Amino acid sequence: MSATVTLRLPEELVDQVGEIAKSTERSRSYIIKKAIEQYLSEYADYQIALDRLNDINDKVISSKEMRKLLDN
């Protein structure tokens, strides 16, 4: 199932999306959908990192300790 969403974008951004769509032989909708999917995925990772950074119970280790753990 899909839904239609309307948004306003600066003309230069629309032009950039159009150029990418043309060079990849995809629709502008496809390019925008993929960009939003990537943003949401990265945002989720960013939010997890922030949550861990702000968690006072999450142990902080040095880079030396991290290297040691990764060698195992």
Residue pairs with C-beta under 8 A, 6 or more apart in sequence:
9 17
14 28
17 28
17 31
17 32
18 28
20 26
20 31
21 27
21 28
21 30
21 31
24 31
52 58
61 69
